[in-house]
Amino acid sequence: MTHRAAHSFVLVPFVVMGVVAGCSGTDATAGDSGAPSATATPTTTPTPTPTPSTPPTDAAAPDTSIPDTGTPDAPVAFAPNQVAGLQLWLDPARGLTQAGAKVSAWADQSSAGNTVFQGNGDIQPSVGQAGSKPVLVFAARTWLQRDPATTKLDFGTDDVLVEVVVGLDSRTTALTGVLYKGLFPAPTFDGLQVFANISSDGKPGAGLDGDKLKLQGPAALAADGKLHLIGYRRVGARVSLRVDGVEVGSATVPARSVDSVSELTVGGRPSEIHNAPNKLGDILVYRGPVGDADVAKIETYLKQKDGI
């Protein structure tokens, strides 16, 4: 770094001397007058009297800004895609391809792109409402599916969380959670299904077909005219069924592999075995660990959104 030498500058006043010269005349007849010669008296410039300094005053303009008294920014609202592992999100208010009231495609709102389709108009579900909430209405012979099967829904033995908003129209239908591949590692007994009707077969709802581990929900919720939130969760070897945000059943079993040998089906199964009329709201499927706090957030979100 270069340093500049500090120089002290001294102002020196110069005194101007006025000189008046007295000269002798050269006229010979005049002679010396005998008067003494005048000698000039030096004059000095008086030193000015310093003016007392005036103390500085704060001349800054007053602050005229208006304070911010508005409401602080609201926190970002929770959404299911904020939780890692989301592989499927079907929202009845978004992503529908319709011709009149019929739905030929239901677009996945997750980044996985697991949109489900149905080209046959006789099998397509329709748009409806449960209370004031939008739903897709499935008869006993209507469904949507992703064909061919996608490996994006291959879970292996990973943890799994599935949340489905559903209203069941038949009193012979039970709310059942099932972990599959219990007997036959081939279609239609492979994959994951969240709820079923009659014993462990016939599965209106959303999932990959399969068989055998059954977790029964309250029968009183069937055909009560309301939507309910059915949750299926696998954490390691523990599987549990959740209804409206409350665990209602659990079991500990070896973690069986869940793979998408069968197509993803929504609303029923193509075999039509024990299918039953049902209404579907939001459907969420997660692969991998989802903590208790996030499960609570997801279920609170769905209950508020779907009026449960």
Steps between C-alpha positions, in 0.01 A plus 500: 500500500641846410502757779497868428723718722300750698613856426434793736432816311569829696351819370744791566357853459723738309527855651515763230730790601408841355817718450493875429843641388595861570725645225726807511452748225775546243433868450824672614323815590255332731754365735424285800176595661625365827184290556559150610431227252169323538538130593221259398320325782434129429138392493373150581183320399297431811445138583129422453310400809380140462128452491378251758404175329138404501433148623377273219132434483327183366355631181386157379140478380263330740405133427170515319488131401185309589564199722391161364202404710370239256456131569827303471534260210304181559704179520502285190198270510570129536459280195554123469783541249710665770554153650766292328406178325167599342438261210132565430259784570159489339297810583128496401508876443791495255637312202176352365447431131124506449238451234185624667489344844718202401870491590745333262822602679604614848840671501753433773590819692827354627821518298482125427245540220280202591191620316216243473280458193190326368418500130177303527216744559284228658763449770593863563408654837311825524546831678291552812487643849488369854351778704664804341827324417597380151538125449517246223207259507569135420237236437564131551634479144704818461868563559807683380842343460856560393580246235761365466623480854764751601806422707449837669265317734742218578543531875698186574522474877517877551270680739166595348232757579172513310218742581166478318188713543203276430129463551361147467141460383439139598437379852659168410825686440759517775788743534799269478873546462698220340868427441533265209719238341409270786435193287560549131776723360311552175201702373254565641645420841793739497525856617320724743136574568374733768147385563271221390150366530375162621779286651834585342395509139340752267666833538331825407745782557855545380793267497676204349314172526613242751388284788502384857583732788174665603453786745130567556360848558173590674200361310286791622681733262372317192216668311465778756492762226834650604853502373764334715878501500644150479873472564724201453852522643792259502806579711747215490309187600213694658188570297206705618160620383393857575147637476437876508846561645479236775671161497236227530704184440858377464705187454862396486589287200808435287545785253378352173612657177241716323563522127287620213446175317137610468381831359418784734120502525276766649134461596471126454674205340466379143415148622190661660522252789291646780533854370264745665380854427722761659596866486863609503659824610875551531737204469862521623769234482846542656800274472763504773492621859241759595532617861214524748497880482469495121228235512305729733549797264388298199190368673407841642533649152278235341236517771473877461507490121240226465273605786563200724 
